[in-house]
């Protein structure tokens, strides 16, 4: 069977489109990896071949994100939902190891994913509180904005927190933080924890400012089933200082061994059977980005794509509704609705006829969502922008 395909124009939010070049190489490696006579999915996770895949993926990610030596990299089976619980127990443990006491985790809620992360911490009885929930300040009670930092920074300054958590890009509601809040920068006492599942490697960030970065692979860097973590080594050290008896004494849930960060790092992400094929695909994506010129080159491309799409939507304000404030519009997930919802089905049908797929909005909010992750070409986004303009002009 040939490995060629017509380049997709798929705007689904995840699992998302991947570079064809990456999939072609992965398909070959699934049958015979590096001419060893076995496919990548058949080799032992502790073999020298698998160890090299793990080490190469860490090296390439470190190069792409300029990850300092103060931070380590590891991989865990699962996705963001696994991270909601593992972050809560590991980070509360780290705070206990550092200070000898416990403190609440603080959550900045700007959409459904950060809300779910808070709910999981609460379900596990990790002390936690919401610093703000952006829909509380919205006149329609919906997500679509980020309150000005001056309105909530005093809830953090001078207070003790085991960590502050935020989702950098909310895929469902199309809300993205353009930068790390100033009150969380250069922090010594509070660890900043961020979910970058849907915008990792889409733009440059200063990794040194983060205590933990979590990113599920299936949106921007690979296949579903694996999550990358970037963590301060000092956090790992503080977790290791705490015994199970201390956790019991303070009422903190003991982290399952499969998500215990120091154990995973000590075993180079292979304490249990890592899905090595999934990691290999992730590393192929990393190599592909390096060949393109790294994150700076990808960021320029993403800015061009998002500018094209938002310009097309903004040019017809009487036809399209964009529910997200301009200062926090996502460059990865562009959400919009039609002023006349009776045209929704027609919009999807005509888009599909042009091979523009995956545009239906999340079931919880409706409307439309164009996820323009790294793998989406500029040409594909420009084709969608043209369709958006043409559809409005024909149906106004």
C-alpha positions, 0 to 999 in steps of 0.5 A: 500500500502506498504511503502517499496521501493528499495533504489533509485540511483537517481542523479537528481539535484532537487527536489532530492532524500530523505532518505527513512526512512524520507519519510516513516514517512512522509507518515504515518504522512500525514494520522494521525499525532501523533495519533490526527486523522488528517494528518499533512497537515490538521492541523491549522498552528497556532495550538499547533501541528504546532507550535511544528513542527516549533519550533522543526525544528528551534531547530534541525537546530540550533543544526546541524549548531551550530547557535549562539544566535546572529542569528534567524531562519525562513521559507518562502514559495517558493524557491531560486528565492523568496529569490533573491527578498526578500534579495535585498529589506530587506537587502537594507532596513537594511543598510538604517536603520543602516546608514541612507544612501544607498549603492550598493549590491555586487554580486560575480557571479560564475554561473547562480544562482548568476547571476539570483540573481543579475539580480533580484536585478537590476530589482527591482532597488536595487543599485547593482554591480557585483564584478566579473563574473567568466566567464569573466576571462575564456578563453572559456567564461564559468563558471567553476572557481573562480578567486583568491581572490587577483584579486578582494578583493580590489573592496570590501575593503574600499568600502561601500556595503549594502551586499555582495552576493554569491551562495556557490554551483552552481548546474548548473555549478558544482562550489563550494566555499570551504570556505568563502573568507578571505576578507569577514570574521570578517566583521563589516561593510558588511553583507555577504549573501549566497545562500546555497540551494544545499550544506546546511548541507553537511559540517561544516561552521561558521554561525557567519560569515554570515549576512543571509543564505538562502536555498531552501529545495528541493535539500538537506533537503526536498521538494520543496516549502519552504526556510529556512533563518538564519539571524542576529538579528541585521539585523532584528532590522535595517529593523524594524527601517525604515518606508515606507515613508523613503523607498519611499524617497530613492527609495527602493521598499517596501518589500511585507508583506509575505517576510518582515523578521521582520514580519515573525520572529515576527509571528514565520513563521506563519504570513500566512499559512506555508506549515506545511507538507513540514516543517515537512519533513524538520525537519525529515531530520534534525532529521535523520542527527542528528541520523547519527552523525550530519554534521561532519559525513555527511561531511565525507561521502560526501567527500568519495562520491565525491572523488570516483566519481572524481577519476573515471572521472579523471582516463579516461582523454581522455574519459571524460571532467571535465570543472570545475577547481579542486580547486572549484569542487562541492562536491554536483553536479559533472558535466562532458561531453564525449569527443565523444558526439555521445555516450551521449545517450548510456551512459544514456541508459546503466546507466538507465539499472543499475538503475542509474538515473537523470544524464542528465545535465542541459538543458543550458549546456548539458552533464551530472550532478551527484548530490550527495546530502546527501541522496545519499548512498556511495554504490550508488555513488560507483556503478556510479563510477564503471559504469563510469570506465567500460563505458570508457573502453568499448567505448574508 
